[in-house]
Amino acid sequence: MRKIMTGTATTLLAAAVLCTGSPAQALAGTRAAPEASRFCGTDPASGLAVWGNRADACAAALAVASAYTKAAAGTAKGPGTVRAGGATWKCQERQGDPNPYRECVDASDSGRRVVLSS
């Protein structure tokens, strides 16, 4: 009986260690947000995960997500452009691995990117 309990405990501990990898490692394998490297949070209205590609971009990324969610309400494809933070953002769906995601790029600075994923 003791041997069974020890074996079960060891198996559960090993499973816990394997399942508690860092979020960055988990997402790196799925390619959910290829152009974005910083998780900024979730959009409260849509529940989409919001990613920014610069360390200081989270405020803008969350504003873009909010604007996108408002503009997408009632549309099948979602908006092509949104205005947020004084900038125009061009948004389009991209094919991820395995799920598609939305990428929005600042029209005046293509280096600024926001990714919205489920």
Secondary structure by P-SEA (a helix, b strand, c coil): caaaaaaaaaaaaaaaaaaaccaaaaaaaacccccccccccccccccbbbbbcccccaaaaaaaaaaaaaaaccccccccccccccbbbbbbbbbcccbbbbbbcccccccbbbbbcc
